């Protein structure tokens, strides 16, 4: 399991046991700016099970947690990891907005991609 740590956060590779807590962070306001609609619980579980059972080798999904209290803040991903310039994506629950967590996640994933994969992560979706 991959774990990436930053000063205030821990990015932990997604596991099924995270599904309920992550799902609780998804609101219509968050989904509004995402390339997906807010899913039902059963749709979300089905997607998660597929992701865990048949992981894509070039896609890394992480649960974003606070270091101090392990609170789930959202999800981040690094996709197309085999390309010259992988794509980074993230979303944070509404109560985590405006606290610099997004910048911290981006910095941690960019560094991890460079050090671990030897890639320059330059695209954010």
VENURMO-V600477 format. One record per backbone hydrogen bond with DSSP energy under -0.5 kcal/mol. NH is the residue of the N-H (numbers start at 1). CO is the residue of the C=O. Records with the same first field share a line. If there is no record, write none. Layout:
BEGIN
NH->CO  CO
END
This chain:
BEGIN
4->11
6->9
10->65
11->4
12->10  63
13->2
14->61
18->15
19->16
22->18
23->19
24->20
25->22
26->22  23
27->25
31->27
32->28
33->30
34->31
44->40
45->41
46->42
47->43
48->44
49->45
50->46
51->47
52->48
53->49
54->50
55->52
59->56
60->78
62->76
63->12
64->74
65->10  63
66->71
67->8
70->66
73->64
74->64
75->91
76->62
77->89
78->60
79->87
81->58
83->80
87->79
88->123
89->77
91->75
93->73
96->93
97->94
99->96
104->100
105->101
106->102
107->103
108->104
109->105
110->106
111->107
112->108
113->109
114->110
115->111
116->112
117->112  113
118->114
119->113
120->84
121->119
122->86  120
123->86
125->88
END
